[in-house]
Amino acid sequence: MAWFFLILAGLFEVGFTTCLKLSDNFRHLGWAGGFLVCAVLSFYFLNKASVTIPLGTAYAVWTGIGAVGTVLVGMGFFREPTDFWRLFFIALLIGSVIGLKAVSAH
């Protein structure tokens, strides 16, 4: 269950970074509210996951999911570059997250 919570935490991190972008420096209150809700839920689920998963692993996986997800949202919705090196390093991040899960004792 802890890994499920960690994945949720990472997905809510993608949500809060996306809402942050769409809030336009908190000028759009709906998106600013979405940022706040997603941020609270992200930290809540990260906290729940870190009860079982070692903190260093949980934090690295959480930021990895958030980073990869945010980059993919940026490329898909905000027309950010999709060149070879960006895709290469995203794949490297995904591999690192999978590797941390594979070597985790929990």
CNS distance restraints for C-alpha pairs under 8 A (distance, minus, plus):
assign (resid   1 and name CA) (resid   5 and name CA) 6.34 0.50 0.50
assign (resid   1 and name CA) (resid  49 and name CA) 7.96 0.50 0.50
assign (resid   2 and name CA) (resid   6 and name CA) 6.19 0.50 0.50
assign (resid   2 and name CA) (resid  48 and name CA) 6.92 0.50 0.50
assign (resid   2 and name CA) (resid  49 and name CA) 4.45 0.50 0.50
assign (resid   2 and name CA) (resid  50 and name CA) 7.54 0.50 0.50
assign (resid   2 and name CA) (resid  51 and name CA) 7.90 0.50 0.50
assign (resid   2 and name CA) (resid  52 and name CA) 6.31 0.50 0.50
assign (resid   2 and name CA) (resid  53 and name CA) 6.79 0.50 0.50
assign (resid   3 and name CA) (resid   7 and name CA) 6.17 0.50 0.50
assign (resid   3 and name CA) (resid  49 and name CA) 6.52 0.50 0.50
assign (resid   3 and name CA) (resid  53 and name CA) 7.77 0.50 0.50
assign (resid   4 and name CA) (resid   8 and name CA) 6.26 0.50 0.50
assign (resid   5 and name CA) (resid   9 and name CA) 6.09 0.50 0.50
assign (resid   5 and name CA) (resid  45 and name CA) 5.20 0.50 0.50
assign (resid   5 and name CA) (resid  46 and name CA) 6.81 0.50 0.50
assign (resid   5 and name CA) (resid  48 and name CA) 6.66 0.50 0.50
assign (resid   5 and name CA) (resid  49 and name CA) 5.47 0.50 0.50
assign (resid   6 and name CA) (resid  10 and name CA) 6.25 0.50 0.50
assign (resid   6 and name CA) (resid  45 and name CA) 6.20 0.50 0.50
assign (resid   6 and name CA) (resid  46 and name CA) 5.61 0.50 0.50
assign (resid   6 and name CA) (resid  48 and name CA) 7.92 0.50 0.50
assign (resid   6 and name CA) (resid  49 and name CA) 5.37 0.50 0.50
assign (resid   6 and name CA) (resid  58 and name CA) 6.92 0.50 0.50
assign (resid   6 and name CA) (resid  61 and name CA) 7.69 0.50 0.50
assign (resid   6 and name CA) (resid  62 and name CA) 6.43 0.50 0.50
assign (resid   7 and name CA) (resid  11 and name CA) 6.22 0.50 0.50
assign (resid   7 and name CA) (resid  62 and name CA) 7.22 0.50 0.50
assign (resid   7 and name CA) (resid  65 and name CA) 7.39 0.50 0.50
assign (resid   8 and name CA) (resid  12 and name CA) 6.13 0.50 0.50
assign (resid   8 and name CA) (resid  42 and name CA) 7.12 0.50 0.50
assign (resid   8 and name CA) (resid  45 and name CA) 6.62 0.50 0.50
assign (resid   9 and name CA) (resid  13 and name CA) 6.20 0.50 0.50
assign (resid   9 and name CA) (resid  41 and name CA) 6.89 0.50 0.50
assign (resid   9 and name CA) (resid  42 and name CA) 4.13 0.50 0.50
assign (resid   9 and name CA) (resid  43 and name CA) 6.60 0.50 0.50
assign (resid   9 and name CA) (resid  44 and name CA) 7.45 0.50 0.50
assign (resid   9 and name CA) (resid  45 and name CA) 4.93 0.50 0.50
assign (resid   9 and name CA) (resid  46 and name CA) 5.32 0.50 0.50
assign (resid   9 and name CA) (resid  62 and name CA) 6.61 0.50 0.50
assign (resid  10 and name CA) (resid  14 and name CA) 6.47 0.50 0.50
assign (resid  10 and name CA) (resid  42 and name CA) 6.65 0.50 0.50
assign (resid  10 and name CA) (resid  46 and name CA) 7.99 0.50 0.50
assign (resid  10 and name CA) (resid  61 and name CA) 7.80 0.50 0.50
assign (resid  10 and name CA) (resid  62 and name CA) 4.86 0.50 0.50
assign (resid  10 and name CA) (resid  63 and name CA) 6.90 0.50 0.50
assign (resid  10 and name CA) (resid  64 and name CA) 7.80 0.50 0.50
assign (resid  10 and name CA) (resid  65 and name CA) 5.05 0.50 0.50
assign (resid  10 and name CA) (resid  66 and name CA) 5.04 0.50 0.50
assign (resid  11 and name CA) (resid  15 and name CA) 6.33 0.50 0.50
assign (resid  11 and name CA) (resid  42 and name CA) 7.58 0.50 0.50
assign (resid  11 and name CA) (resid  65 and name CA) 6.98 0.50 0.50
assign (resid  11 and name CA) (resid  66 and name CA) 6.55 0.50 0.50
assign (resid  11 and name CA) (resid  69 and name CA) 7.37 0.50 0.50
assign (resid  12 and name CA) (resid  16 and name CA) 6.15 0.50 0.50
assign (resid  12 and name CA) (resid  38 and name CA) 5.13 0.50 0.50
assign (resid  12 and name CA) (resid  39 and name CA) 6.74 0.50 0.50
assign (resid  12 and name CA) (resid  41 and name CA) 6.54 0.50 0.50
assign (resid  12 and name CA) (resid  42 and name CA) 4.89 0.50 0.50
assign (resid  13 and name CA) (resid  17 and name CA) 6.22 0.50 0.50
assign (resid  13 and name CA) (resid  38 and name CA) 6.73 0.50 0.50
assign (resid  13 and name CA) (resid  39 and name CA) 6.45 0.50 0.50
assign (resid  13 and name CA) (resid  42 and name CA) 5.62 0.50 0.50
assign (resid  13 and name CA) (resid  62 and name CA) 7.96 0.50 0.50
assign (resid  13 and name CA) (resid  66 and name CA) 5.31 0.50 0.50
assign (resid  14 and name CA) (resid  18 and name CA) 6.08 0.50 0.50
assign (resid  14 and name CA) (resid  65 and name CA) 7.85 0.50 0.50
assign (resid  14 and name CA) (resid  66 and name CA) 5.08 0.50 0.50
assign (resid  14 and name CA) (resid  67 and name CA) 7.59 0.50 0.50
assign (resid  14 and name CA) (resid  69 and name CA) 5.68 0.50 0.50
assign (resid  14 and name CA) (resid  70 and name CA) 5.25 0.50 0.50
assign (resid  15 and name CA) (resid  19 and name CA) 6.06 0.50 0.50
assign (resid  15 and name CA) (resid  34 and name CA) 7.86 0.50 0.50
assign (resid  15 and name CA) (resid  35 and name CA) 7.07 0.50 0.50
assign (resid  15 and name CA) (resid  38 and name CA) 5.86 0.50 0.50
assign (resid  15 and name CA) (resid  39 and name CA) 7.94 0.50 0.50
assign (resid  16 and name CA) (resid  20 and name CA) 5.93 0.50 0.50
assign (resid  16 and name CA) (resid  34 and name CA) 6.90 0.50 0.50
assign (resid  16 and name CA) (resid  35 and name CA) 4.39 0.50 0.50
assign (resid  16 and name CA) (resid  36 and name CA) 7.15 0.50 0.50
assign (resid  16 and name CA) (resid  37 and name CA) 7.82 0.50 0.50
assign (resid  16 and name CA) (resid  38 and name CA) 5.02 0.50 0.50
assign (resid  16 and name CA) (resid  39 and name CA) 5.50 0.50 0.50
assign (resid  17 and name CA) (resid  21 and name CA) 6.37 0.50 0.50
assign (resid  17 and name CA) (resid  35 and name CA) 7.15 0.50 0.50
assign (resid  17 and name CA) (resid  70 and name CA) 6.85 0.50 0.50
assign (resid  18 and name CA) (resid  22 and name CA) 6.27 0.50 0.50
assign (resid  18 and name CA) (resid  35 and name CA) 7.83 0.50 0.50
assign (resid  18 and name CA) (resid  70 and name CA) 7.03 0.50 0.50
assign (resid  18 and name CA) (resid  73 and name CA) 7.53 0.50 0.50
assign (resid  19 and name CA) (resid  23 and name CA) 5.83 0.50 0.50
assign (resid  19 and name CA) (resid  31 and name CA) 5.16 0.50 0.50
assign (resid  19 and name CA) (resid  32 and name CA) 6.55 0.50 0.50
assign (resid  19 and name CA) (resid  34 and name CA) 5.95 0.50 0.50
assign (resid  19 and name CA) (resid  35 and name CA) 4.96 0.50 0.50
assign (resid  20 and name CA) (resid  24 and name CA) 7.06 0.50 0.50
assign (resid  20 and name CA) (resid  25 and name CA) 7.21 0.50 0.50
assign (resid  20 and name CA) (resid  26 and name CA) 7.31 0.50 0.50
assign (resid  20 and name CA) (resid  31 and name CA) 6.99 0.50 0.50
assign (resid  20 and name CA) (resid  32 and name CA) 6.59 0.50 0.50
assign (resid  20 and name CA) (resid  35 and name CA) 5.76 0.50 0.50
assign (resid  21 and name CA) (resid  25 and name CA) 7.45 0.50 0.50
assign (resid  22 and name CA) (resid  28 and name CA) 7.64 0.50 0.50
assign (resid  22 and name CA) (resid  31 and name CA) 6.09 0.50 0.50
assign (resid  23 and name CA) (resid  27 and name CA) 5.81 0.50 0.50
assign (resid  23 and name CA) (resid  28 and name CA) 4.79 0.50 0.50
assign (resid  23 and name CA) (resid  29 and name CA) 6.89 0.50 0.50
assign (resid  23 and name CA) (resid  30 and name CA) 7.51 0.50 0.50
assign (resid  23 and name CA) (resid  31 and name CA) 4.70 0.50 0.50
assign (resid  23 and name CA) (resid  32 and name CA) 5.26 0.50 0.50
assign (resid  24 and name CA) (resid  28 and name CA) 6.46 0.50 0.50
assign (resid  26 and name CA) (resid  31 and name CA) 7.46 0.50 0.50
assign (resid  26 and name CA) (resid  32 and name CA) 5.30 0.50 0.50
assign (resid  27 and name CA) (resid  32 and name CA) 7.60 0.50 0.50
assign (resid  28 and name CA) (resid  32 and name CA) 6.18 0.50 0.50
assign (resid  29 and name CA) (resid  33 and name CA) 5.92 0.50 0.50
assign (resid  30 and name CA) (resid  34 and name CA) 6.24 0.50 0.50
assign (resid  31 and name CA) (resid  35 and name CA) 6.11 0.50 0.50
assign (resid  32 and name CA) (resid  36 and name CA) 6.36 0.50 0.50
assign (resid  33 and name CA) (resid  37 and name CA) 6.21 0.50 0.50
assign (resid  34 and name CA) (resid  38 and name CA) 5.99 0.50 0.50
assign (resid  35 and name CA) (resid  39 and name CA) 5.92 0.50 0.50
assign (resid  36 and name CA) (resid  40 and name CA) 6.16 0.50 0.50
assign (resid  37 and name CA) (resid  41 and name CA) 6.20 0.50 0.50
assign (resid  38 and name CA) (resid  42 and name CA) 5.87 0.50 0.50
assign (resid  39 and name CA) (resid  43 and name CA) 6.24 0.50 0.50
assign (resid  40 and name CA) (resid  44 and name CA) 6.03 0.50 0.50
assign (resid  41 and name CA) (resid  45 and name CA) 6.11 0.50 0.50
assign (resid  42 and name CA) (resid  46 and name CA) 6.09 0.50 0.50
assign (resid  43 and name CA) (resid  47 and name CA) 5.99 0.50 0.50
assign (resid  44 and name CA) (resid  48 and name CA) 6.32 0.50 0.50
assign (resid  45 and name CA) (resid  49 and name CA) 6.08 0.50 0.50
assign (resid  46 and name CA) (resid  50 and name CA) 6.09 0.50 0.50
assign (resid  46 and name CA) (resid  58 and name CA) 7.25 0.50 0.50
assign (resid  46 and name CA) (resid  59 and name CA) 7.75 0.50 0.50
assign (resid  46 and name CA) (resid  62 and name CA) 7.32 0.50 0.50
assign (resid  47 and name CA) (resid  51 and name CA) 6.68 0.50 0.50
assign (resid  48 and name CA) (resid  52 and name CA) 7.85 0.50 0.50
assign (resid  49 and name CA) (resid  53 and name CA) 5.95 0.50 0.50
assign (resid  49 and name CA) (resid  58 and name CA) 6.97 0.50 0.50
assign (resid  50 and name CA) (resid  54 and name CA) 6.03 0.50 0.50
assign (resid  50 and name CA) (resid  55 and name CA) 5.34 0.50 0.50
assign (resid  50 and name CA) (resid  58 and name CA) 5.95 0.50 0.50
assign (resid  52 and name CA) (resid 106 and name CA) 7.12 0.50 0.50
assign (resid  53 and name CA) (resid  57 and name CA) 6.82 0.50 0.50
assign (resid  53 and name CA) (resid  58 and name CA) 5.95 0.50 0.50
assign (resid  53 and name CA) (resid 104 and name CA) 7.78 0.50 0.50
assign (resid  53 and name CA) (resid 106 and name CA) 6.15 0.50 0.50
assign (resid  54 and name CA) (resid  58 and name CA) 6.08 0.50 0.50
assign (resid  55 and name CA) (resid  59 and name CA) 5.95 0.50 0.50
assign (resid  56 and name CA) (resid  60 and name CA) 6.11 0.50 0.50
assign (resid  57 and name CA) (resid  61 and name CA) 6.07 0.50 0.50
assign (resid  57 and name CA) (resid 100 and name CA) 6.59 0.50 0.50
assign (resid  57 and name CA) (resid 104 and name CA) 7.63 0.50 0.50
assign (resid  58 and name CA) (resid  62 and name CA) 5.94 0.50 0.50
assign (resid  59 and name CA) (resid  63 and name CA) 6.10 0.50 0.50
assign (resid  60 and name CA) (resid  64 and name CA) 5.97 0.50 0.50
assign (resid  60 and name CA) (resid  97 and name CA) 7.52 0.50 0.50
assign (resid  61 and name CA) (resid  65 and name CA) 6.05 0.50 0.50
assign (resid  61 and name CA) (resid  97 and name CA) 5.41 0.50 0.50
assign (resid  61 and name CA) (resid 100 and name CA) 7.34 0.50 0.50
assign (resid  62 and name CA) (resid  66 and name CA) 6.12 0.50 0.50
assign (resid  63 and name CA) (resid  67 and name CA) 5.82 0.50 0.50
assign (resid  64 and name CA) (resid  68 and name CA) 6.02 0.50 0.50
assign (resid  64 and name CA) (resid  93 and name CA) 6.30 0.50 0.50
assign (resid  64 and name CA) (resid  94 and name CA) 7.21 0.50 0.50
assign (resid  64 and name CA) (resid  97 and name CA) 6.37 0.50 0.50
assign (resid  65 and name CA) (resid  69 and name CA) 5.83 0.50 0.50
assign (resid  65 and name CA) (resid  94 and name CA) 7.81 0.50 0.50
assign (resid  65 and name CA) (resid  97 and name CA) 7.67 0.50 0.50
assign (resid  66 and name CA) (resid  70 and name CA) 5.82 0.50 0.50
assign (resid  67 and name CA) (resid  71 and name CA) 6.09 0.50 0.50
assign (resid  68 and name CA) (resid  72 and name CA) 6.16 0.50 0.50
assign (resid  68 and name CA) (resid  90 and name CA) 6.03 0.50 0.50
assign (resid  68 and name CA) (resid  93 and name CA) 7.10 0.50 0.50
assign (resid  68 and name CA) (resid  94 and name CA) 7.30 0.50 0.50
assign (resid  69 and name CA) (resid  73 and name CA) 6.12 0.50 0.50
assign (resid  70 and name CA) (resid  74 and name CA) 6.03 0.50 0.50
assign (resid  71 and name CA) (resid  75 and name CA) 6.16 0.50 0.50
assign (resid  72 and name CA) (resid  76 and name CA) 5.92 0.50 0.50
assign (resid  73 and name CA) (resid  77 and name CA) 5.61 0.50 0.50
assign (resid  73 and name CA) (resid  78 and name CA) 7.17 0.50 0.50
assign (resid  74 and name CA) (resid  78 and name CA) 4.80 0.50 0.50
assign (resid  74 and name CA) (resid  79 and name CA) 6.40 0.50 0.50
assign (resid  74 and name CA) (resid  80 and name CA) 5.49 0.50 0.50
assign (resid  75 and name CA) (resid  79 and name CA) 5.03 0.50 0.50
assign (resid  75 and name CA) (resid  80 and name CA) 4.43 0.50 0.50
assign (resid  75 and name CA) (resid  81 and name CA) 6.23 0.50 0.50
assign (resid  75 and name CA) (resid  82 and name CA) 6.40 0.50 0.50
assign (resid  76 and name CA) (resid  80 and name CA) 7.57 0.50 0.50
assign (resid  81 and name CA) (resid  86 and name CA) 7.83 0.50 0.50
assign (resid  82 and name CA) (resid  86 and name CA) 6.30 0.50 0.50
assign (resid  82 and name CA) (resid  87 and name CA) 6.59 0.50 0.50
assign (resid  83 and name CA) (resid  87 and name CA) 6.47 0.50 0.50
assign (resid  84 and name CA) (resid  88 and name CA) 5.99 0.50 0.50
assign (resid  85 and name CA) (resid  89 and name CA) 6.13 0.50 0.50
assign (resid  86 and name CA) (resid  90 and name CA) 6.16 0.50 0.50
assign (resid  87 and name CA) (resid  91 and name CA) 6.18 0.50 0.50
assign (resid  88 and name CA) (resid  92 and name CA) 6.29 0.50 0.50
assign (resid  89 and name CA) (resid  93 and name CA) 6.18 0.50 0.50
assign (resid  90 and name CA) (resid  94 and name CA) 6.26 0.50 0.50
assign (resid  91 and name CA) (resid  95 and name CA) 6.12 0.50 0.50
assign (resid  92 and name CA) (resid  96 and name CA) 6.17 0.50 0.50
assign (resid  93 and name CA) (resid  97 and name CA) 6.27 0.50 0.50
assign (resid  94 and name CA) (resid  98 and name CA) 6.24 0.50 0.50
assign (resid  95 and name CA) (resid  99 and name CA) 6.00 0.50 0.50
assign (resid  96 and name CA) (resid 100 and name CA) 6.17 0.50 0.50
assign (resid  97 and name CA) (resid 101 and name CA) 6.34 0.50 0.50
assign (resid  98 and name CA) (resid 102 and name CA) 6.14 0.50 0.50
assign (resid  99 and name CA) (resid 103 and name CA) 6.28 0.50 0.50
assign (resid 100 and name CA) (resid 104 and name CA) 5.98 0.50 0.50
